[in-house]
Every structure is written in C-alpha cells, then in structure tokens.
C-alpha cells in the first residue's frame, strides 16, 4: 500500500489545484481509508478497497456538481489530516492525534478557503501530497525537512505553471 500512497501523494502534489476534483477525490480516499480501519464489517480484501474507492468517487463527482463547496468541505478534512499527520511525517516523536486540534485546523482551513481559495487550495494540496510521500519514503542521507522544502518548491512551481499555462492561447 505504500506505493499507492506515494503515487497519490505525487498526483495531488502536482495537480491538486488545476484539477480540484483530484483534490476532493484524494481527500475522500483518505477518509475512506480512515473509516475502513474503524469499521470492521467482514474481513475481506474487497472491504479494504471498496470503501476508500467509494469515498474517492463520491468526492470527485461531488466536485463537478458543487464545485467550490465540495473543495471547502474537503479542505476541512485536509486541514485536520495535516494537523495530525504532517508533524509525524517530518519526524516529530509526539503523537498529534487530538480531535480538538483536528477541528480547529479544519475550521481554519475552511475559513482560509473562503478568503483565498486558489492559494489555500494549492498549499493544502502540496502539503497533503508531501505528507503522504514523506510518510512512505525514506530518502536516505537527506533530511525530512530538506525533502519537505524541495517537494514544496516543486509542487508550488508545478501547480503555478499548470494553472497559468495549462490552456494555451490560440495566438
């Protein structure tokens, strides 16, 4: 499963803002993985795969119907995911699994999405992608903070270029 998280991390790192249905789909997938671990129905490989894919499909389809509102709802869960997982991805030894912190950061993410939609969506998608990559890859001699900076710069530049130069003019 780590290779799947690495691939999803790079996907959302590169195309989170230009294709915001990808962002909502990935957040839906992460929610599905979380709830699959909490809900134990029948011990089957299909249950482990079907619920996350159902959540991801629902998130991606809802992004086409409700557009920015779906992204704001996904932003709540993305902010909470970052509050609990990014410190661990950067090597913090303290466990950050607090529902209070999850809710506070989620609400702040939604408020920032209301104020600065494009910028905050780009930052959230980069940070989600980086946390998924850093949790599942060891870069050997490179420090996690160094890879965080490199991946953040790579993601921000790529999303900026895709957003601004994705639709060439007919000239």
C-alpha positions in Angstrom: 0.0 0.0 0.0 2.9 2.5 0.4 3.5 2.6 -3.3 -0.2 3.7 -3.7 0.2 6.4 -1.2 3.4 7.6 -2.9 1.6 7.8 -6.3 -1.4 9.6 -4.8 1.0 11.9 -3.0 2.7 12.9 -6.2 -0.6 13.2 -8.0 -2.1 15.6 -5.6 1.3 17.4 -5.2 1.3 18.2 -8.9 -2.3 18.6 -9.9 -4.2 19.5 -6.7 -5.3 23.0 -7.7 -5.6 22.7 -11.5 -7.7 19.6 -11.2 -9.6 20.2 -7.9 -11.7 17.0 -8.4 -8.4 15.2 -7.8 -8.0 17.0 -4.5 -11.5 16.1 -3.4 -11.1 12.5 -4.6 -7.9 12.1 -2.7 -9.4 13.5 0.5 -12.3 11.2 0.0 -9.9 8.3 -0.4 -8.1 9.2 2.8 -11.4 9.4 4.6 -12.4 6.0 3.3 -9.1 4.5 4.4 -9.6 6.0 7.9 -13.2 4.7 8.2 -12.2 1.3 6.8 -9.8 1.0 9.8 -12.5 2.0 12.2 -15.4 0.0 10.8 -14.8 -3.7 10.8 -17.6 -5.4 8.9 -16.3 -8.5 7.1 -12.7 -9.5 6.9 -12.2 -9.2 3.2 -9.8 -7.5 0.8 -12.8 -6.0 -1.0 -13.9 -4.1 2.1 -10.4 -2.6 2.5 -10.6 -1.4 -1.2 -14.2 -0.7 -1.8 -15.0 1.9 0.9 -12.0 4.1 0.1 -12.8 4.0 -3.6 -16.4 4.7 -2.9 -15.5 7.8 -0.9 -13.0 8.9 -3.6 -15.5 8.5 -6.3 -18.1 10.4 -4.3 -15.6 13.2 -3.6 -14.6 13.6 -7.2 -18.1 13.5 -8.6 -19.3 16.0 -5.9 -16.6 18.4 -7.1 -18.1 18.5 -10.5 -21.6 19.2 -9.1 -21.0 21.5 -6.2 -17.6 22.9 -7.3 -16.1 25.2 -4.6 -18.3 24.0 -1.8 -17.0 20.4 -2.1 -13.5 21.7 -2.0 -14.3 23.7 1.2 -15.7 20.6 2.8 -12.7 18.6 1.7 -10.5 21.4 3.0 -11.8 20.8 6.5 -10.7 17.2 6.4 -7.5 18.1 4.6 -6.6 20.6 7.4 -7.4 18.1 10.1 -5.3 15.4 8.2 -2.4 17.8 8.1 -2.6 18.7 11.8 -2.4 15.1 12.7 -0.1 13.6 10.1 2.4 16.3 8.9 4.3 16.5 12.2 4.8 12.8 12.2 5.9 12.9 8.5 8.5 15.5 9.4 9.9 13.3 12.2 8.1 14.6 15.3 8.0 12.0 18.1 5.0 13.4 19.8 1.6 12.0 18.8 -0.6 14.7 17.4 -3.9 12.8 17.3 -6.3 15.2 19.1 -9.8 15.8 17.9 -9.7 19.4 19.2 -6.6 20.1 17.1 -8.2 18.4 14.1 -11.4 20.5 14.3 -9.5 23.8 14.9 -7.2 23.4 12.0 -10.1 22.1 9.8 -12.2 25.2 10.6 -9.2 27.5 9.9 -8.6 25.8 6.6 -12.3 26.3 5.6 -12.1 30.0 6.6 -8.9 30.5 4.6 -10.6 28.7 1.6 -13.4 31.3 1.8 -10.9 34.1 1.8 -8.1 33.0 -0.6 -9.4 29.9 -2.4 -6.7 29.4 -5.1 -3.7 30.0 -2.8 -5.0 27.9 0.1 -6.1 25.0 -2.2 -2.6 25.0 -3.7 -0.9 25.0 -0.3 -3.3 22.3 1.1 -2.8 20.0 -1.9 1.0 20.4 -1.7 1.1 19.7 2.0 -1.2 16.7 1.7 1.0 15.3 -1.1 4.2 15.9 0.8 2.9 14.3 4.0 1.8 11.2 2.0 5.2 11.0 0.3 7.3 11.6 3.4 5.4 9.0 5.5 6.1 6.3 3.0 9.5 7.0 1.5 12.9 7.1 3.1 15.3 9.4 1.3 18.5 8.0 2.9 21.0 10.7 3.6 18.6 13.6 3.0 16.7 15.0 6.0 12.9 15.0 6.0 12.9 18.8 6.3 15.1 19.2 3.3 12.9 16.9 1.3 9.9 18.9 2.5 11.4 22.1 1.2 12.3 20.5 -2.1 8.9 18.9 -2.6 7.1 22.1 -1.6 9.0 24.2 -4.1 8.5 21.5 -6.8 4.7 21.3 -6.1 4.2 25.1 -5.9 6.1 25.7 -9.2 4.4 22.9 -11.0 0.9 23.9 -9.9 1.5 27.5 -10.8 2.7 26.5 -14.3 -0.2 24.1 -14.8 -2.7 26.7 -13.7 -1.4 29.6 -15.7 -0.1 27.8 -18.8 -2.4 24.9 -19.0 -4.7 26.4 -21.6 -2.6 27.8 -24.4 -4.0 30.8 -26.3 -4.8 30.4 -29.9 -2.2 33.1 -30.9 
